[in-house]
Amino acid sequence: MSRWRGMCGALALALGGIDAGAADLLDNADLASGSELARTAAASTARIQQIGLANRAAIGQTGERLVALIRQTGAAQEAAIAQDGSELSAQIIQTGYANRARIDQQGNDNQAVIRQLGAYNDARIEQVGDGFKSSITQFGNHQNMQVRQYR
């Protein structure tokens, strides 16, 4: 997990100069009032939206009450979220082909969601701590998914 966290951190630094905010994400139902992500009311929220081909996105967060959202549309997408703390919420949504997603969380009372709509997808959630929730939804062909939870 530390190797992936390091890579995620490096990608996050590389993306640091890019405005990661996407105002139109606020209009989506997954962030609407009453949803899991909206209820978190995080002190730190990170959002990345990418449309196109061969995009990579990474978010690394440490602390409490954190929210991370990566939304990608296109083909050949890679997304990673690494979080360390408590009351963490991470979501990756990918629409297209040949997508890969990974969420790593350490801490307590954390939730992770990966949704992949397309083919040739790969998804992985790894959670260490107590009180976690996770789900992976995939539509398409040749998918692979893993959920690992450690106490």
C-alpha positions in Angstrom: 0.0 0.0 0.0 2.9 2.4 0.7 4.3 2.0 -2.9 0.9 3.0 -4.3 0.5 5.8 -1.8 3.9 7.2 -2.9 2.9 7.0 -6.5 -0.5 8.6 -5.8 1.3 11.4 -3.9 3.7 12.0 -6.8 0.8 12.2 -9.2 -1.1 14.6 -6.9 2.0 16.9 -6.8 2.3 16.8 -10.5 -1.3 17.8 -10.9 -1.0 20.5 -8.2 -0.9 23.4 -10.6 -4.2 22.3 -12.3 -7.5 23.6 -11.1 -9.1 20.4 -9.9 -12.4 22.0 -9.0 -15.3 21.2 -11.2 -18.3 23.4 -10.5 -20.7 21.2 -12.5 -20.1 18.3 -10.1 -22.3 20.0 -7.6 -25.2 19.5 -9.9 -24.9 15.8 -9.9 -27.1 13.5 -7.8 -24.1 11.8 -6.1 -23.3 15.1 -4.4 -26.9 16.3 -3.8 -28.2 17.1 -0.4 -28.8 13.8 1.5 -26.3 11.7 -0.4 -23.4 9.9 1.5 -20.8 12.3 0.1 -22.9 15.4 0.9 -23.6 14.3 4.5 -19.9 14.1 5.2 -19.6 17.9 5.1 -15.8 17.7 4.9 -13.3 20.2 5.9 -11.2 19.1 2.9 -12.8 18.2 -0.4 -10.9 17.3 -3.6 -12.5 16.9 -7.0 -11.1 16.0 -10.4 -13.1 15.7 -13.6 -11.4 14.5 -16.8 -13.0 14.0 -20.3 -11.0 12.5 -23.1 -8.4 9.8 -23.7 -5.4 8.5 -21.7 -6.0 10.6 -18.5 -4.5 9.9 -15.1 -5.8 11.4 -11.8 -4.6 11.0 -8.2 -5.7 12.5 -4.9 -3.9 12.1 -1.7 -5.4 13.3 1.6 -4.5 13.1 5.3 -6.8 14.2 8.2 -10.4 14.0 9.3 -13.7 14.4 7.4 -12.2 14.2 3.9 -14.0 13.8 0.6 -12.3 12.8 -2.7 -14.1 12.5 -6.0 -12.6 11.5 -9.4 -14.9 11.5 -12.4 -13.5 10.3 -15.8 -15.2 9.9 -19.2 -13.4 8.5 -22.2 -10.9 5.6 -22.7 -7.6 4.5 -21.1 -8.3 6.2 -17.7 -6.4 5.6 -14.5 -7.6 7.0 -11.1 -6.2 6.6 -7.6 -7.3 8.0 -4.2 -5.2 7.5 -1.1 -6.6 8.7 2.3 -5.3 8.5 5.8 -7.5 9.6 8.8 -11.0 9.2 10.0 -14.5 9.8 8.5 -13.1 9.5 4.9 -15.2 9.3 1.8 -13.8 8.4 -1.6 -15.6 7.9 -4.9 -14.3 7.1 -8.4 -16.7 7.1 -11.4 -15.4 6.0 -14.8 -17.3 5.9 -18.0 -15.6 4.4 -21.0 -13.1 1.6 -21.9 -9.9 0.2 -20.4 -10.3 2.0 -17.0 -8.4 1.3 -13.8 -9.4 2.5 -10.4 -7.9 2.1 -6.9 -8.9 3.5 -3.5 -6.7 3.0 -0.4 -7.9 4.2 3.0 -6.4 3.9 6.5 -8.3 4.9 9.6 -11.8 4.7 11.0 -15.4 5.1 9.7 -14.4 5.3 6.1 -16.4 4.7 2.9 -15.2 3.9 -0.7 -17.2 3.6 -3.9 -16.0 2.7 -7.4 -18.4 2.8 -10.4 -17.2 1.7 -13.8 -19.4 1.8 -16.9 -17.6 0.3 -19.8 -15.4 -2.7 -20.7 -11.9 -4.0 -19.7 -12.2 -2.4 -16.3 -10.2 -3.0 -13.1 -11.2 -1.9 -9.6 -9.6 -2.2 -6.2 -10.5 -1.0 -2.7 -8.2 -1.5 0.2 -9.2 -0.4 3.7 -7.3 -0.7 7.0 -9.0 0.2 10.3 -12.5 0.0 11.7 -16.0 0.8 10.5 -15.7 0.8 6.8 -18.2 0.6 3.9 -17.3 -0.2 0.3 -18.9 -1.0 -3.0 -17.9 -1.6 -6.5 -20.3 -1.5 -9.5 -19.1 -2.5 -12.9 -21.0 -2.7 -16.2 -19.1 -4.2 -19.3 -16.8 -7.0 -20.2 -13.5 -8.4 -18.8 -13.8 -6.8 -15.4 -11.8 -7.5 -12.3 -12.6 -6.3 -8.8 -11.0 -6.6 -5.3 -12.1 -5.4 -1.9 -9.6 -6.0 0.9 -10.4 -4.9 4.5 -8.1 -5.3 7.4 -8.7 -4.6 11.1 
